[in-house]
Amino acid sequence: MSNWTNNRTKIEFDAFSTYSNRNPHLFRIKMRSRKILIIAGFLTTWTFITYYFLIRSSTMYPQKHSLLLQKLNKLEHESRIENMENSKLLGQLIDIVKKKITSDDIEEPKPHKDSKDRPVGIVALRQDHYLGVQENREGNENEDERQQNAEEDSGKDSKILKPTITYMPNGEPVIPILVIACNRVSIRKCLDNLVQYRPNADQFPIIVSQDCGDQQTKKAILSYESQVTLIEQPDQTDILTPPREKKFKGYYKIARHYGWALNTTFQRGYEYVVIVEDDLNVAPDFYEYFLGTHALLKDDPSLWCVSAWNDNGKDKFIDNTKPELLYRTDFFPGLGWMLSKNLWQELSVKWPKSFWDDWIRHPEQRKERACIRPEISRTRTFGKIGVSNGLFFDKYLKFIKLSEHFVHFSKMNLTYLLRENYDRVFLNDVYSYPIVTYDELRRNLIKTDGPVRIQYTTREQYKHITSILGLMGDFKSGVPRTAYHGIVSFFYQKRRVYLAPNANWKGYDLSWS
């Protein structure tokens, strides 16, 4: 059997060899067809395998998607339940607050210790609203003592903290000097001046309002002991500012501080307050200046402030022979200025969140009212470093002349500054003076003696003239610095000069700012 099989295989192999040798073309065709069948079979098998896995995957993903939807629905249901519980708690909290407000008097807003950012809110001055003066001469009163004092004061008839006196026996008002301080240890320069020249501590109490919480500055203030009173702005939380104004956050804090300090001071019953920044020196007759001019604010409703500052008060632009000379100005000067309680009641209800000095110069606040300002400044700033980063200091402020004279303003007749007396004389005089060019003035080519007038008609012309002469040439709400009815008065080469618009001037143009 085995031999037969072997013989058969041999015979078939020999026949196959014989066939392939005899018909090589047909043999190659047959082998090619076999390869094609093998490849086709492989591709068919691969197709079935791929199809199988795709079908399997497509049936698995809907199951995962369904599980995810179930979890989301469960989470949404739980959130709704939690929201309902929070709404109930909020409603209960609102009821408690309403009951508290209706049963208690209005209290001062407490600092938001649990919040890093919050919008600025300035509390408006009200006659029945006590803002709680935080006095601290030694800085060691603890929380329990403050609570005990609050309980003792709660039984008093009036919640407005009043000073010992608001008027002197001779009828003159007590005028506090409110010093706005932050983190300048150099405040000693300011306080030394104020204490040195103060004629009467009872009539001119010095109240230092400190923001920032700087301990070195606080220590410097407390070193004056009973000569000054320290109050501290309690809200040291951060201020929420628009993204584009983050670099101006310092101006927001200043506005908040001013609002709180003025509220607190006027709540003590004073009729007038003089504001002094912590980087100002004062002249020997600083107190006399405000004592002599305070009555103007009372007698003339067209006046709303008295300032000790002259923006163009460089030595070469002032008449040093006339330290008693005063002017009306439409421009709010600041830098040592007095306001009345009535004005603060008007402004406090709309006090701005920032840039209070620009805001106060806007027509909506100024309402065509004027300030009093001197020929020679009664204040001078030494504060190059601050939130304004030395703006104008090197070019203008450090050259302002501080008056060295003592003028008895309280003994002078200052009724010439009342509008009914001032406007007619001032305008008639100015427009009666001869017109000259700034080039003639600068080159000293004017042959006549006495005051002269330089006329301007456009914003560009005004700025060009002030730039050549060295005057401050900017505008705030359309008003040039020191201007009254558009007229800027200064002293130049021993003569009075008036930079003035046309006689038919129609008013300030906001677009000039």
C-alpha positions as CSV (number, residue, x, y, z in Angstrom):
1,M,0.0,0.0,0.0
2,S,2.8,2.3,0.9
3,N,4.7,1.6,-2.2
4,W,1.6,2.2,-4.3
5,T,1.0,5.6,-2.7
6,N,4.6,6.7,-3.2
7,N,4.5,5.5,-6.8
8,R,1.3,7.5,-7.4
9,T,2.7,10.6,-6.0
10,K,5.8,10.3,-8.1
11,I,3.7,9.7,-11.2
12,E,1.6,12.8,-10.4
13,F,4.7,14.9,-9.8
14,D,6.2,13.7,-13.0
15,A,3.0,14.5,-14.9
16,F,2.9,18.0,-13.3
17,S,6.5,18.6,-14.2
18,T,5.9,17.4,-17.7
19,Y,2.8,19.6,-18.0
20,S,4.5,22.7,-16.7
21,N,7.5,22.1,-18.9
22,R,5.3,21.6,-21.9
23,N,2.8,24.4,-21.2
24,P,4.6,27.2,-19.2
25,H,2.2,30.0,-20.2
26,L,-0.9,28.1,-19.1
27,F,0.8,27.2,-15.8
28,R,1.6,30.9,-15.0
29,I,-2.0,31.9,-15.7
30,K,-3.3,29.2,-13.3
31,M,-0.9,30.3,-10.6
32,R,-1.9,34.0,-11.0
33,S,-5.6,33.1,-10.7
34,R,-4.9,31.3,-7.4
35,K,-3.0,34.4,-6.0
36,I,-5.9,36.6,-6.9
37,L,-8.3,34.3,-5.1
38,I,-6.2,34.3,-2.0
39,I,-6.0,38.2,-1.9
40,A,-9.7,38.5,-2.5
41,G,-10.4,36.1,0.3
42,F,-8.1,38.1,2.6
43,L,-9.9,41.4,1.8
44,T,-13.3,39.9,2.3
45,T,-12.3,38.5,5.7
46,W,-10.8,42.0,6.7
47,T,-14.0,43.7,5.7
48,F,-16.2,41.4,7.8
49,I,-13.9,41.9,10.8
50,T,-13.9,45.7,10.5
51,Y,-17.7,45.8,10.1
52,Y,-18.1,43.7,13.2
53,F,-16.1,46.0,15.4
54,L,-17.9,49.1,14.0
55,I,-21.3,47.7,14.7
56,R,-20.2,46.7,18.2
57,S,-18.8,50.2,18.9
58,S,-22.0,51.9,17.6
59,T,-24.1,49.9,20.0
60,M,-21.8,50.8,23.0
61,Y,-21.7,54.6,22.8
62,P,-25.5,55.2,23.0
63,Q,-25.3,53.3,26.3
64,K,-22.6,55.6,27.6
65,H,-24.5,58.7,26.4
66,S,-27.6,57.5,28.2
67,L,-25.8,57.0,31.4
68,L,-24.4,60.6,31.2
69,L,-27.8,62.1,30.6
70,Q,-29.1,60.2,33.6
71,K,-26.3,61.7,35.8
72,L,-27.0,65.2,34.5
73,N,-30.7,64.9,35.2
74,K,-30.0,63.7,38.7
75,L,-27.6,66.7,39.2
76,E,-30.1,69.2,37.9
77,H,-32.8,67.8,40.2
78,E,-30.5,68.1,43.2
79,S,-29.5,71.7,42.2
80,R,-33.2,72.7,42.0
81,I,-33.8,71.3,45.5
82,E,-30.7,73.2,46.8
83,N,-31.8,76.4,45.1
84,M,-35.2,76.2,46.8
85,E,-33.6,75.7,50.2
86,N,-31.3,78.8,49.6
87,S,-34.3,80.9,48.5
88,K,-36.1,80.0,51.7
89,L,-33.0,81.0,53.8
90,L,-32.6,84.2,51.8
91,G,-36.3,85.1,52.5
92,Q,-35.8,84.5,56.2
93,L,-32.7,86.7,56.2
94,I,-34.5,89.5,54.4
95,D,-37.3,89.4,56.9
96,I,-34.8,89.6,59.8
97,V,-33.0,92.6,58.1
98,K,-36.3,94.4,57.6
99,K,-37.3,93.9,61.2
100,K,-33.9,95.2,62.3
101,I,-34.1,98.3,60.1
102,T,-37.6,99.2,61.3
103,S,-36.8,98.7,64.9
104,D,-33.4,100.4,65.1
105,D,-32.0,103.8,64.1
106,I,-29.8,104.1,61.1
107,E,-26.2,103.1,61.9
108,E,-22.9,103.7,60.2
109,P,-22.1,101.1,57.6
110,K,-19.5,98.6,59.1
111,P,-16.3,97.8,57.1
112,H,-16.7,94.8,54.9
113,K,-14.1,92.6,56.6
114,D,-15.2,89.5,54.8
115,S,-15.0,90.9,51.3
116,K,-11.9,91.8,49.3
117,D,-13.7,93.8,46.6
118,R,-16.8,95.9,46.9
119,P,-18.2,98.9,45.1
120,V,-17.5,102.3,46.5
121,G,-20.3,103.8,48.5
122,I,-20.2,107.3,50.1
123,V,-22.8,107.9,52.8
124,A,-24.7,111.1,52.3
125,L,-24.6,113.7,55.1
126,R,-27.9,113.7,57.1
127,Q,-28.8,115.7,60.2
128,D,-30.0,112.6,62.0
129,H,-27.1,110.3,60.9
130,Y,-24.2,109.9,63.2
131,L,-21.2,108.5,61.5
132,G,-19.2,107.6,64.5
133,V,-15.9,109.5,64.9
134,Q,-13.1,107.0,65.6
135,E,-10.8,109.1,67.8
136,N,-7.6,107.5,69.0
137,R,-5.0,109.6,70.8
138,E,-3.1,106.7,72.3
139,G,-4.1,103.9,70.0
140,N,-4.7,101.3,72.7
141,E,-8.5,101.1,73.1
142,N,-9.6,97.5,72.7
143,E,-12.9,96.2,71.3
144,D,-14.5,95.6,74.7
145,E,-13.9,99.2,75.7
146,R,-15.4,100.5,72.5
147,Q,-18.4,98.3,73.0
148,Q,-18.8,99.6,76.5
149,N,-18.6,103.2,75.4
150,A,-21.1,102.6,72.7
151,E,-23.6,101.2,75.2
152,E,-23.0,104.2,77.5
153,D,-23.7,106.6,74.6
154,S,-26.8,104.8,73.4
155,G,-28.9,106.4,76.1
156,K,-28.0,110.0,75.1
157,D,-30.6,112.2,73.5
158,S,-28.5,113.1,70.4
159,K,-26.4,110.8,68.3
160,I,-24.6,113.6,66.6
161,L,-21.2,114.0,68.3
162,K,-20.7,117.7,68.9
163,P,-17.6,119.5,69.9
164,T,-17.3,121.6,73.0
165,I,-18.0,124.8,71.1
166,T,-18.8,125.7,67.5
167,Y,-18.7,129.4,68.0
168,M,-16.3,131.6,70.0
169,P,-17.6,134.0,72.6
170,N,-17.0,136.9,70.2
171,G,-19.3,135.3,67.6
172,E,-16.6,134.0,65.3
173,P,-17.0,130.4,64.1
174,V,-14.8,127.5,65.2
175,I,-13.1,126.4,61.9
176,P,-11.5,123.0,62.1
177,I,-8.5,122.2,59.9
178,L,-9.1,118.8,58.4
179,V,-5.8,117.2,57.4
180,I,-6.1,114.3,54.9
181,A,-3.4,111.8,55.6
182,C,-2.3,108.4,54.4
183,N,1.2,107.0,54.5
184,R,3.5,110.1,54.4
185,V,5.6,110.2,57.5
186,S,6.6,113.6,56.2
187,I,3.2,114.8,57.5
188,R,5.3,116.3,60.4
189,K,6.3,119.1,58.0
190,C,2.6,120.0,57.6
191,L,1.6,119.6,61.2
192,D,4.6,121.6,62.4
193,N,3.5,124.5,60.3
194,L,-0.1,124.2,61.4
195,V,0.7,124.0,65.0
196,Q,3.4,126.8,64.8
197,Y,1.1,129.4,63.2
198,R,-2.2,128.5,64.9
199,P,-3.4,131.5,66.9
200,N,-6.0,129.7,69.0
201,A,-6.3,125.9,69.5
202,D,-10.0,126.2,70.5
203,Q,-11.0,128.2,67.4
204,F,-8.9,126.1,65.0
205,P,-8.8,122.5,66.1
206,I,-6.6,120.3,63.9
207,I,-8.3,117.0,63.0
208,V,-6.1,114.5,61.1
209,S,-8.0,111.9,59.2
210,Q,-5.8,109.0,58.3
211,D,-6.4,106.3,55.6
212,C,-4.2,103.4,54.6
213,G,-3.5,102.2,58.2
214,D,0.2,103.0,58.0
215,Q,1.6,102.6,61.5
216,Q,4.7,104.8,61.1
217,T,2.5,107.7,59.9
218,K,0.0,107.1,62.7
219,K,2.9,107.1,65.2
220,A,4.1,110.5,63.8
221,I,0.6,111.9,64.2
222,L,0.1,110.7,67.7
223,S,3.4,112.3,68.8
224,Y,1.6,115.6,68.7
225,E,-0.6,114.4,71.5
226,S,-3.4,116.9,72.5
227,Q,-2.3,119.4,69.8
228,V,-4.2,117.3,67.1
229,T,-7.1,114.8,67.0
230,L,-6.7,111.7,65.0
231,I,-9.6,110.0,63.3
232,E,-9.1,106.9,61.2
233,Q,-11.0,105.9,58.1
234,P,-12.3,102.4,59.2
235,D,-13.0,100.9,55.7
236,Q,-9.7,99.4,54.5
237,T,-11.3,96.9,52.1
238,D,-10.2,96.8,48.5
239,I,-12.2,98.8,46.0
240,L,-13.8,97.2,42.9
241,T,-12.7,99.2,39.8
242,P,-13.4,98.8,36.1
243,P,-10.6,96.8,34.4
244,R,-9.4,99.8,32.5
245,E,-9.1,101.9,35.7
246,K,-7.2,99.6,38.0
247,K,-4.1,101.8,37.7
248,F,-6.3,104.6,39.1
249,K,-7.4,102.7,42.2
250,G,-5.5,105.3,44.4
251,Y,-7.9,108.0,43.2
252,Y,-10.9,105.8,44.2
253,K,-9.5,105.4,47.7
254,I,-8.9,109.1,48.0
255,A,-12.5,109.9,47.0
256,R,-13.7,107.4,49.6
257,H,-11.5,108.9,52.3
258,Y,-12.6,112.5,51.5
259,G,-16.2,111.6,51.7
260,W,-15.9,109.8,55.0
261,A,-13.7,112.5,56.6
262,L,-15.9,115.4,55.6
263,N,-19.0,113.5,56.7
264,T,-17.4,112.8,60.1
265,T,-16.1,116.3,60.6
266,F,-19.3,118.1,59.7
267,Q,-21.4,115.8,61.9
268,R,-19.7,117.4,64.8
269,G,-21.6,120.6,64.2
270,Y,-19.1,122.8,62.5
271,E,-20.3,125.4,59.9
272,Y,-17.0,125.5,58.0
273,V,-14.1,123.2,57.4
274,V,-10.7,123.9,55.9
275,I,-9.2,120.9,54.0
276,V,-5.4,120.5,54.0
277,E,-3.5,117.6,52.3
278,D,-0.6,116.1,54.3
279,D,2.0,117.4,51.8
280,L,1.2,121.1,52.3
281,N,3.1,123.9,54.1
282,V,1.1,126.9,55.2
283,A,1.9,130.6,55.4
284,P,2.1,132.6,58.6
285,D,-1.4,134.2,58.0
286,F,-3.0,131.0,56.8
287,Y,-5.6,131.0,59.7
288,E,-6.1,134.7,59.4
289,Y,-6.9,134.3,55.7
290,F,-9.7,131.9,56.3
291,L,-11.0,133.8,59.3
292,G,-11.3,136.9,57.2
293,T,-13.0,135.3,54.2
294,H,-15.4,132.8,55.8
295,A,-18.2,135.4,55.9
296,L,-18.1,135.7,52.1
297,L,-19.3,132.2,51.8
298,K,-22.2,133.0,54.0
299,D,-23.1,136.3,52.4
300,D,-22.7,135.5,48.7
301,P,-24.4,132.4,47.3
302,S,-22.4,132.8,44.1
303,L,-19.3,131.7,46.1
304,W,-18.8,128.1,47.1
305,C,-15.2,127.9,48.3
306,V,-12.2,129.9,49.5
307,S,-8.8,128.5,48.4
308,A,-5.3,129.4,49.6
309,W,-3.8,128.4,46.3
310,N,-2.8,130.3,43.1
311,D,-2.2,128.0,40.2
312,N,-0.1,130.7,38.5
313,G,1.6,131.7,41.7
314,K,5.2,131.5,40.5
315,D,7.4,134.3,41.8
316,K,7.7,135.9,38.4
317,F,3.9,136.0,37.9
318,I,2.8,137.6,41.2
319,D,3.0,141.1,42.7
320,N,4.9,140.7,45.9
321,T,4.0,144.2,46.9
322,K,0.3,143.3,47.3
323,P,0.0,140.2,49.5
324,E,-3.5,141.4,50.5
325,L,-4.8,141.1,46.9
326,L,-7.6,138.6,46.4
327,Y,-9.6,137.5,43.4
328,R,-12.7,135.6,42.3
329,T,-12.1,132.6,40.1
330,D,-14.3,130.2,38.3
331,F,-11.6,127.5,38.5
332,F,-11.7,125.3,41.6
333,P,-8.1,125.5,42.9
334,G,-8.1,123.1,45.9
335,L,-4.8,122.7,47.8
336,G,-6.0,124.2,51.1
337,W,-9.6,125.2,50.7
338,M,-12.6,126.0,52.9
339,L,-16.2,124.9,52.3
340,S,-19.4,125.3,54.3
341,K,-21.7,122.7,55.8
342,N,-24.5,123.8,53.3
343,L,-22.2,123.0,50.4
344,W,-21.3,119.6,51.8
345,Q,-24.9,118.7,52.3
346,E,-25.4,119.4,48.6
347,L,-22.3,117.5,47.4
348,S,-22.4,114.6,49.7
349,V,-25.5,113.0,48.3
350,K,-23.8,112.6,44.9
351,W,-20.1,112.3,45.9
352,P,-18.1,110.5,43.2
353,K,-16.3,107.2,43.4
354,S,-13.1,108.7,42.1
355,F,-11.4,111.8,40.7
356,W,-13.4,114.1,43.1
357,D,-11.5,117.2,42.1
358,D,-12.3,116.9,38.4
359,W,-15.8,116.0,39.3
360,I,-16.3,119.1,41.5
361,R,-15.2,121.3,38.6
362,H,-17.9,120.1,36.3
363,P,-20.7,122.5,35.5
364,E,-23.3,120.3,37.2
365,Q,-21.5,120.8,40.5
366,R,-20.1,124.3,40.0
367,K,-23.4,125.8,38.9
368,E,-21.6,129.0,37.8
369,R,-20.3,129.6,41.3
370,A,-16.8,131.0,42.0
371,C,-14.1,130.6,44.6
372,I,-11.8,133.2,46.3
373,R,-8.1,132.8,45.7
374,P,-5.1,135.0,46.7
375,E,-2.5,136.8,44.6
376,I,0.2,135.0,46.7
377,S,-0.4,131.4,47.7
378,R,-0.9,130.6,51.4
379,T,0.0,127.0,50.8
380,R,2.8,125.2,49.0
381,T,3.1,121.5,48.3
382,F,6.2,119.5,49.0
383,G,4.6,116.2,47.9
384,K,6.3,115.2,44.7
385,I,5.5,111.5,45.3
386,G,1.9,110.5,45.3
387,V,-0.9,108.9,43.2
388,S,-0.3,111.5,40.5
389,N,3.4,110.5,40.3
390,G,4.7,114.0,40.4
391,L,2.3,115.4,37.8
392,F,3.1,119.1,37.2
393,F,5.4,119.2,40.3
394,D,8.8,119.7,38.6
395,K,7.4,122.1,36.0
396,Y,5.0,124.2,38.1
397,L,4.2,123.2,41.7
398,K,7.6,123.4,43.2
399,F,8.0,127.0,42.0
400,I,4.9,128.3,43.7
401,K,5.7,131.2,46.0
402,L,4.5,130.9,49.6
403,S,3.5,134.2,51.2
404,E,5.8,135.4,53.9
405,H,3.7,138.4,54.9
406,F,1.1,138.5,57.6
407,V,-2.1,140.2,56.4
408,H,-4.9,141.0,58.9
409,F,-7.7,139.9,56.6
410,S,-10.2,139.7,59.4
411,K,-9.8,143.5,59.9
412,M,-10.2,144.3,56.2
413,N,-13.3,145.2,54.3
414,L,-13.6,142.4,51.7
415,T,-17.0,143.2,50.4
416,Y,-15.4,144.2,47.1
417,L,-15.2,140.4,46.4
418,L,-19.0,140.0,46.5
419,R,-20.3,139.4,43.0
420,E,-22.6,142.5,42.9
421,N,-19.5,144.7,43.6
422,Y,-16.8,142.7,41.9
423,D,-18.1,141.9,38.4
424,R,-18.9,145.4,37.2
425,V,-15.6,146.9,38.4
426,F,-13.5,144.0,37.3
427,L,-14.9,143.6,33.8
428,N,-15.0,147.4,33.1
429,D,-11.4,147.7,34.1
430,V,-10.1,144.7,32.1
431,Y,-11.7,145.7,28.9
432,S,-10.6,149.3,29.2
433,Y,-6.9,148.3,29.1
434,P,-5.0,148.5,25.8
435,I,-4.5,145.3,23.8
436,V,-0.9,144.2,23.2
437,T,0.6,141.0,21.8
438,Y,2.4,138.4,23.8
439,D,5.5,139.0,21.8
440,E,5.5,142.7,22.7
441,L,5.0,141.8,26.3
442,R,7.7,139.2,26.3
443,R,10.2,141.5,24.6
444,N,9.3,144.4,26.7
445,L,8.3,146.6,23.8
446,I,5.2,148.2,25.4
447,K,5.8,151.9,25.8
448,T,2.8,152.7,28.0
449,D,2.7,152.1,31.7
450,G,-0.1,150.3,33.6
451,P,-2.1,147.1,33.0
452,V,-2.5,145.7,29.6
453,R,-4.6,143.0,27.9
454,I,-3.7,140.1,25.6
455,Q,-6.7,138.9,23.7
456,Y,-7.3,135.2,22.7
457,T,-10.2,133.8,20.6
458,T,-9.4,130.1,20.3
459,R,-8.2,127.3,22.5
460,E,-5.1,126.8,20.4
461,Q,-4.2,130.5,20.7
462,Y,-4.7,130.5,24.4
463,K,-2.5,127.4,24.9
464,H,0.2,128.9,22.6
465,I,0.4,132.1,24.6
466,T,0.5,130.4,28.0
467,S,3.2,128.0,26.7
468,I,5.4,130.9,25.6
469,L,4.9,132.9,28.8
470,G,5.2,129.8,31.1
471,L,1.7,129.9,32.6
472,M,-0.4,126.8,33.2
473,G,-2.3,126.3,30.0
474,D,-4.7,123.4,30.7
475,F,-8.4,123.5,31.1
476,K,-10.8,121.6,33.4
477,S,-14.4,121.5,32.2
478,G,-13.5,124.2,29.8
479,V,-12.2,126.6,32.5
480,P,-8.6,127.8,32.4
481,R,-6.7,127.8,35.7
482,T,-7.4,131.0,37.8
483,A,-9.8,132.3,35.2
484,Y,-12.8,134.5,36.0
485,H,-15.2,135.1,33.1
486,G,-12.5,133.6,30.9
487,I,-9.9,136.2,32.1
488,V,-6.6,135.1,33.6
489,S,-4.8,137.7,35.7
490,F,-1.0,137.6,36.3
491,F,2.0,139.9,36.9
492,Y,4.7,140.1,34.3
493,Q,7.8,142.3,34.2
494,K,6.4,144.7,36.8
495,R,3.0,145.2,35.2
496,R,-0.5,143.6,35.5
497,V,-1.5,141.6,32.5
498,Y,-5.0,140.2,31.7
499,L,-5.2,137.3,29.2
500,A,-8.8,137.7,28.1
501,P,-11.3,136.6,25.5
502,N,-13.4,139.0,23.4
503,A,-15.7,141.4,25.2
504,N,-18.7,139.5,23.8
505,W,-17.5,136.3,25.5
506,K,-20.4,133.7,25.7
507,G,-19.1,131.4,28.4
508,Y,-16.9,128.4,28.8
509,D,-16.7,125.7,26.2
510,L,-16.4,122.1,27.5
511,S,-14.7,121.0,24.3
512,W,-11.7,123.1,25.2
513,S,-10.8,120.6,28.0
